[in-house]
């Protein structure tokens, strides 16, 4: 997630990425905002199933304009995993 300010690239902070990821999770999984923390597991804490995870990864790819390869997507099991992947690869 890159923003440009006066022609200078500014990379979004972890907090900005988390806020956007949280918004997508709330929308996709129908959970309350306060249930979503960096430590939240998509399956154990947020009740996602495998189809939910696929749809969530697709929504993140669309929002952040990136492609998350299947082998990398399989490693994303918590909110923090998603935020860190986006931060490191966008």
C-alpha positions in Angstrom: 0.0 0.0 0.0 1.9 3.0 -1.3 0.9 6.6 -1.2 2.6 9.4 -2.9 3.1 12.8 -1.3 4.7 15.5 -3.4 6.2 12.8 -5.7 7.8 10.9 -2.8 6.7 7.4 -2.2 5.3 6.9 1.3 4.8 3.3 2.5 1.7 2.8 4.7 2.4 2.1 8.3 1.6 -1.2 9.9 -1.3 0.5 11.7 -2.8 1.8 8.5 -2.6 -1.6 6.9 -4.1 -3.3 10.0 -7.0 -0.8 9.9 -7.8 -1.7 6.3 -7.3 -5.4 6.8 -9.6 -5.3 9.8 -12.3 -3.5 7.8 -12.1 -6.2 5.1 -12.2 -9.0 7.7 -15.3 -7.5 9.4 -17.0 -7.2 6.0 -16.0 -10.7 4.8 -16.5 -12.7 8.0 -19.3 -10.7 9.6 -17.4 -10.4 12.9 -17.3 -7.3 15.2 -14.4 -4.9 14.9 -13.3 -5.5 18.5 -13.0 -9.2 17.8 -10.2 -8.5 15.3 -6.7 -8.1 16.8 -3.3 -8.8 15.3 -3.2 -12.0 17.2 -6.5 -13.3 15.9 -6.5 -16.6 14.1 -8.8 -16.6 11.1 -10.0 -20.1 11.9 -9.9 -20.5 15.7 -10.8 -16.9 16.8 -12.8 -15.5 13.9 -14.6 -18.7 12.8 -13.5 -18.7 9.2 -13.6 -21.9 7.1 -11.3 -22.7 4.1 -13.7 -20.9 1.6 -13.8 -17.8 3.8 -10.0 -17.8 3.8 -9.9 -18.0 0.0 -12.4 -15.1 -0.3 -10.5 -13.1 2.3 -7.2 -13.5 0.4 -8.9 -12.5 -2.8 -10.4 -9.4 -1.2 -6.9 -8.5 0.2 -5.3 -8.9 -3.2 -7.9 -6.6 -4.8 -7.7 -4.0 -2.0 -3.9 -3.8 -2.0 -3.3 -4.4 -5.7 -1.2 -7.4 -5.3 -1.2 -11.2 -6.0 -0.6 -13.5 -3.0 0.7 -16.9 -4.4 -1.1 -20.0 -3.1 2.0 -21.2 -1.2 2.3 -17.8 0.6 -1.5 -17.7 1.2 -1.3 -21.0 3.0 1.1 -19.5 5.5 -1.3 -16.7 6.5 -3.3 -17.9 9.5 -3.5 -14.8 11.7 -4.3 -11.2 11.1 -0.7 -10.3 11.8 0.5 -12.8 9.2 -1.7 -10.9 6.6 -0.6 -7.5 7.7 3.1 -8.4 7.7 2.8 -10.1 4.3 1.1 -7.0 2.8 3.6 -4.6 4.5 6.6 -6.6 3.2 5.3 -7.2 -0.4 3.4 -4.1 -1.4 
